[in-house]
């Protein structure tokens, strides 16, 4: 490109950025509530497709017309999708409670808060969220996120009880989400037959695009519990190809590490675990880091194993994996 062409491209980019910023500035002050709701729905769709800058600008244009708690929760979700978990957790440290007649909007907000809490490893805070709000409708999707918090705390049977409650919902998305979480919990406990029955209740088509990778990751855990490592690997790769969130890409690395370790391909396993540990997303993940340490211990690399176990405690201190890491460290 010649000097003039580069200059034109540079100026054009700045003009476009200025127009978008001006639109957001004007929108903050003059957008009606109805228009703000529409803009925020577009922001959610953009976030789900990985268009984070677009999502942030649309949310900025609508923020003055919407409840502060909603804006904080949506902001935190956008940060979570990008892997910026410390910022995401801070964004919802102090969320004002609001009530509205149907309870539908407040349920949506609480569910976002719980989702971010779980992703950032604040499991106790996730389980305490519900108490502050008046939720007047079916809360199956909230049960699924609470089930994940319980599982990360090692409270397996309570987690499965939440799954059963969500499965009773008439909503296809809720049923599939619950079935996939149940599959994961049961597979981790090597209850392969029960996990297979749970997985049969899930349909990938019921999931939004940004969560479809989870269908394949649950299948991978199931295949590992059944001893089918080749199918587990294929499932992970399918899920990784669909991933929209930073957390999904990191989880794929840890899963591939588990599979390689089961196959006896230890150097590949260690490389996958290390790549996962270095990944930008550093929420949750204690179980993956624990598996890294256990693999190192199996190979007789005691000092490196201890370092990995200490990392579990540092990054995911509330988790059952951290409790196990403390036991291993003595």
N, C-alpha and C positions, 0 to 999 in steps of 0.2 A: 504494500500500500504506500502511495507517495505521501509527502508531508501534508499537502492540502487535504487529501482524503482522510488521513488520520485526524487532522484538526476538526473536520466536519463531523466525524464520528464521535469525537470527544465532546464537542459542543452539543451535539444532538442528545447524547446520553445524559448530560447535565440538565438540558431543557426538559427531557422526559422526567427525570427525577424531581425536578422542581415542580412540574405540573402535578405529579402524583402527591408530593408533599403538600402543595397548596390545596389540593382536593381534600386531603385528610384534615388539614387545618380548618378549612371551611366546614367540612362535615362535622367536626367536633362541636361546632357552635350552632349549626342550623338544622341538622338532621332530626326529623321527627322520630318518635318512638317506633312507629310502624316501619319506617325506612331503616332505622337502626337495627331492628330485628332481622330485616332482610339482609342487610349488609353483614351482620354477624353470622348469618347462616352461610353466606358466601365465604366468609373467613374460615368457617369450619371445613367447608369443602376444599378450600385451597390448602389448608393444613393437612387434610387427609391425602392430598396428592403430592405433598412435599413442597408446596410453593409457599415457603415460610415468610418471605418478605411481603408477598401479596397478602397473605393472611394477616400479618401484623398491621399493615396499612389499612386494610378494611376494618379491622377491629378498632384501630385508632380513630377512624372516621365516625364510629358509632358509639364510642365509649361514654360520652357525656349524657346520652339518652337512656342508658341501661344501668341496672343495679351494679354498684361497685363490686359486689361479690362475684357476679357473673363475669365482669371484665377481668378481675384478678384470676379467676379460675381458667378462663380461656387463654389469658396471657401465659399462665403456668403450663397449660397443655401444649402451647406452641413451643415453649422452651424445652419441655420434656421430649417432644418429637425430635428436636434438634440435638438432644443429648446434654443439654445445659441444666443438669439436675440441681445443682446448688442454687442457681438463680430461680429455677422453678419452685423449689421448696420455700425460698424466701418470699416469693410472690404471693404465697397463700398463708404466711405466718399469722396474719391478723385479718381475718375475713369477717366483715359485718353480716350478721344473720338478717335475712328479710323473709317476710311471709307474704303469700298471695293465695287467693281463694282456692284454686284447683290443686295447688301443691306441685303441679307438673314442672314449673320452671325451677322451683327450689330443689326438687329431686334431681333435675338435670345438673344443677350447680354442685350439689353435694356429691353426686357421682363423679364429677370431674375432680373435685377436691380429694376424694378417696383414691381415685386413680393415680393422681400425682403423688399423694402420700405414699402409696404402695411402691410406685416406681422409684421414689427417692429413698426407700427403706424406712419410712416413718410408719411402721405398722400399727403401733399403739395409737398414734394420732389418727390414723385411718379408721380404726374401730371406734374411736370416740366421736367422730364427726356427726353421726346420725342423731345423737342425743340433743344437740343444740337446735335442731330443725323440726318443724311440724310437717311431716310428709303424709299427705292424705291419699296416696294412690299406690298401686302395685309397685313394689320396689325390687323386683327380681334382678334387674341389672346391677343395682347397688349390692345385693346379696353376693353376686359373683365377684365383685371387686373386694368385698369384705372377706369372701372365701379365700381369695389370694393372699390377703394380709394374714389370715389365720394359718394358712399353709406355710408361709414364710416364717411364722413363729413356731412351726412344728406342731401346731394344734390340728392334727390331721382329721380326726373324726368330727370336730366342730366344723372344719372346712367342708367336709363332705355333707354334713347336715345342711349347710347353706346351699350347696349344689342341689340337693334334693328339693329344697324350697323353691329355688329358681326354676328347676325343671318342671314344676307344676304350673308355670306360667303358660298362657296361651300364645305367647309371642315367640316367633321362630328364632329371632336373634338371641333372645334370652335363653331359650332351650339349647341352642348351639353353643353359646358362650359357656353355659353351665356344664354341658357335656364335655367340652374340651378341657375345662379346668378339672373336672372329675377324672378324665383320662390321665391328665398329667399327675395328679396326686396318687392315683392308684398305681400307675406305672412306676413312679418313684419308689413305691412300697413293694414293687415286684408282684403286684396282684394283677397279673396279666389278663386273666379271663374276665375279671370285672372291668378292667380298663378297656378291653375290646368291646364289651357290651355298652359302655359309656360312649365310646367313639362312634359306634353305629348310630347313635342318636343325633350326631352332628352333621351339618351340611355346609360345605364351604360357601355355597351360593347365598346362605343367610347372612354372611359377614360382610361388612363394608370393606372396601379395598385395602384400607390401612391396617386391617386386622386379619386378612386372609392368610398371611404367613403363619399365624398361630395355629391354624388348622393343621398345617404340615409339620410344625414343630411338635404338636401333641402326638401326631402320628409317629414321629421319630422316636419319642419317648416310649410309646407303645411298642414299636418294633424292637427297641432295645430290651424291653421287659420280656418280649417273646423270644429273644435271642437272634433276631434277624437283623444283623448289623448292616448288610448291604441295602436292605430296604430302608433302614433308618437313615443311612447316608443320603439316599436318593430323596427322601422326604425333606431332609434339611435343605438340600440344594434347591428343591422346588420352593420351599418357604423363603429362602434367602433371595431368590429371584423376584419374589413378590414384595419384598420388604420395603416399607415406606418410612418407618421410624428408626431412629438410631438404635433404640433398644433391641429391635428385631435383628439388626445386623450383628450387634454384639452377641446376642443370644445364639445366633447361628454359629459363631466362632466357638463358643463354649460347648455347644452340642457336638460339633465336629471333633472337638478335642476329646469328649467322652467316647465317641464312636471309635476314633482312632486308637484310644487306649484299650478299649475292649477288643479291638482287632490285633493288639500287640504291636501296633505301629507307633512306638512310644515317642520317637523324635518328632513325628508329625503331630502327635497329640500335644507335646510340649510347645511346639511352635504355634498351634491354634490357641492353646490356653494363654500363652504370652501375648499373642496378638489381641485376644479378647480383653486381657488385663490392661493393655495400653489403649484400648478403644476410647473414644471421646465419651461414650455413655458409661457412667460409673455408678449408676443406681442399682439397687438390689444386687444380684449376681454372686452372693456369698456361696451358693452351692457350686457354681462353676469354678470359683477360686479354690474352694475346698477340694474339688476333684483334681485341680491342678496340683495342689499340695500333696494329695494322696498318691497321685501318679509319680511325683518326684520321690516320695518316700518309698514306693515300690521299687524304684530304681536305685535305692540306697543313697540318694542325694539329700541327706538329712538337713543340712543348713539351708538349702534352697527350699525344701519343703516347709521348714519352719517360717521362712520369709513369706511364702505364699499363705500360710495359715494366719500369720499376723496381718496380712493384707485383708483377709476375710473379716477380721475383727475391726480393722480400721474403716473399711468401706461399708460393711453391712452389719453393724454391731448388734442390732436387735434380733437378727435372724437365728433360726435353729442351727444354721451352718456355723455361725460365730460361736455358739455354745459348743459345738463339736470341735471347732478349731481350738478353743481354750482347753478342752480335754486333751487334745493331741499334744498341745504345747506343755501340758502338765502344770 
